[in-house]
Amino acid sequence: MGSEWLDTRLGDICEIRRGSSPRPIVEYLSDIEGMPWVKIADATESDSRFIRKTNQFIRHEGVDRSVIVHKGDLILSNSGTAGLPRFMEITACIHDGWQVLRKLNGITSNYLYYSLIYIRSKLLHNAYDSTMKNLTLDMVRDAIIKLPPLPEQELIAGLLTSIDDKIDLNRQINTTLESMAQALFKSWFVDFDPVIDNALAAGNEIPDELAARAARREALRQQTNKTTNKTTGATGAVSVEQAAPETGLSDQRLPPEIQQLFPDRFVLTEEMGWVPEGWEVGVLEDLLVLQRGFDLPKSSRTDGVYPLMAASGQDGTHNESKVPGPGITTGRSGKLGEVCFVERDFWPLNTTLWVKEFRRSSPYHAFYLLKSMDLEKYNSGSAVPTLNRNYVHNVSALLPSKNVIAAYDKFVSGCYSKKYANDEQIESLANLRDSLLPKLLSGQITIPDAEQQLAEVL
């Protein structure tokens, strides 16, 4: 660490102001209109450095009694999950559980952000209340950080920011991959787009219930033909793996070998209305079998590599597994409706149902099928929400051809392979960032050495 690094009081290099709330606050909050209202939950629902949206708004008549923050402002939580810095990506209002740091002098905003993360444990150690930490303005103003010259600040923050940016990008890609898989499920198994396309091409009748969808498909087909013939003279077919999510996966034309797996007619059924010809109507148990999870008292749990799956999702790990992955769980007792895909071997707890057998379905098809169902409406409990597997097994279900399900699983498995690779890199990058941050902000490691470590991860 160079001699130019100075121990600096935060209050001497920036203005720190606390948020404010109109009282009583419940009279000023809205779920649909007004200025975005930043709550601690808006910062803790993801690991992003940015606040891009809020779940609630403050009515316009309460804005003047709050504190407005703008894009680029750095805010710091002082209660609840205290000491958490976030950058604003929107104009919003903050309540008195937040502080805003402005008018920076001799410090860059990104370096200040990472400095706040670096000193967070010290701030919390000095915070009031042993159970619910609270930071005062004076605590934050009097906090001391190591302040190098601006060029070094920019290099340090730039390297850490590049790691966080790569993590954010991987997360965005993963969100897109998951959206593609879900969009394709809806297109194939709910909207029947490929069947509509085949029916239009064959000149077959389209049921009235699907007429609007068919008109849209025909317009897309004509537009695609014009564009493709004008530019390349090709057929316009796009492989499922290459379909661009930003253009709408269901709007892409499938390659012939996939398109021909779908019929070109619809038939009317009593249970489910119009369905593709050749696809049967049965019950959910024809597709998959659900099974109650296994008992495992907390006193018997040992941390390990196998996920413990509860009704609301993963709840720790264990050193043993009960079910080979990939698998699917959903809530059986307590919380209903959460459907989880588990890549590796796992232990489903007794608050879950897990897919014991894939009969006509397959892992990814079953996952998105269960996600598309409103499982909460099948609650059979009174005091405690409960999902009875026998009841759910008898819910009417469409039974697509096995070839179509196999084609769907092939596409989605490709998406998830990319997602898992991104997840591994995210974990490696986060570990590297957490290791480098204290060393960089204390001057214990040089930028070239840190860059070398980053290059090894990438």
Beta strands, then each sheet from edge to edge (+ up, - down):
strand 1: 6-9
strand 2: 15-18
strand 3: 29-30
strand 4: 35-38
strand 5: 50-51
strand 6: 56-58
strand 7: 67-69
strand 8: 74-77
strand 9: 85-88
strand 10: 92-94
strand 11: 98-102
strand 12: 144-147
strand 13: 266-269
strand 14: 273-276
strand 15: 280-283
strand 16: 288-292
strand 17: 306-310
strand 18: 313-318
strand 19: 327-331
strand 20: 339-342
strand 21: 347-348
strand 22: 352-358
strand 23: 396-399
sheet 1: 1+ 12-
sheet 2: 2+ 11- 8+ 9- 5-
sheet 3: 3+ 6- 4+ 10+ 7-
sheet 4: 13+ 14-
sheet 5: 15+ 23-
sheet 6: 16+ 22- 19+ 20-
sheet 7: 18+ 17- 21-
end
